[in-house]
Amino acid sequence: MAKRSNYQQRAIQNYYQNRDAIMLQRLGDLISELYLAEGAARARLWKRVVGALEKLQVAQSRIDLIVDSDNPALLANLYKELIEPR
């Protein structure tokens, strides 16, 4: 395995330090896309939403509830909860 440069190591380290912020940004983008999507594209977006929510460590029962409802408004409410400072 090749040794990583200092630049590559910093980039990897920064990614993991900012992973939650990156996932929240991605989730916000997915919500916007869900409102516009239909059919198979919508199903693919929901799969990506599940992945993002799992990385954000949202409870699986809550993920299942939101995905089964197929309602982007519920997802938007969860997003609002996640971005609010505690």
N, C-alpha and C positions, 0 to 999 in steps of 0.2 A: 504494500500500500504506500502510495506516495505521501510524503510529508506535506502538510498544509502550510501555506505561507501565513505570515502574521495577519495580512489583510483578510484572508479566508477565515482564519480563526476568529477575528473580531466580528466579521459578518455573521458567522454562525452564532457566536455568543450574543450579539445584538438581537438576532432573530428570537432566540429563546428568552431573552429578557423582556422582549416586547410582544411575545406570542399572544397574550390575552388581548392586547390592543389591536393586533393584526386580525385576530379572529372576530372581534367585535366589528371592525370595519368591514370584513368580508360578510358577516351576517347582515349588516345594514344594506350592503349591495344586493345580497340575495333576496332580502325582503322586497326591495324595489323591483327586482326582476320577477318575483312571484306574482306581484299585482298585475303584471302585464302578460305573463305566460299562460299558455293553454295546452291541453293535451299532454303529449309525451314530454315536451320540454318542461312542463310544470312538475311532472313526476321526477325528472332528473334533478331539478332544482331542490325539491324536497329532500332528496338523498344527500345533496351537498349541505343542506341546512342541518340535517341530522349529524353529519360529520363535524360541522362547526360547533354545534351545541355540545357534542360529546367532548370536544377539545376544551370547551369552556366549563366542563364538569357540571353541566345541568343534570338534574336527576332524570333517570331514564323514564320514570313514570310521567314526568312532565313533558318530556320530548314526545313520547308516544301519544299523549293527549293532544298536543298541538298538531302533530303530523296527521293523526287520524281525523282531526276536524277539517283539515285542508283549508284552513282559514288564515290568511296572512295577517289579519288584524290581531289575532291571538299572539302570533309570533312577534308582531310589532310591540305589543304590550310587554312581552317578556324582554325584548330588546331594550325597551325603555327602563325596565327594572335593572337590567344588567349595567347600563351605562350611568345610572344615577350614583353619585358618590354616597358612601355610607357614613 
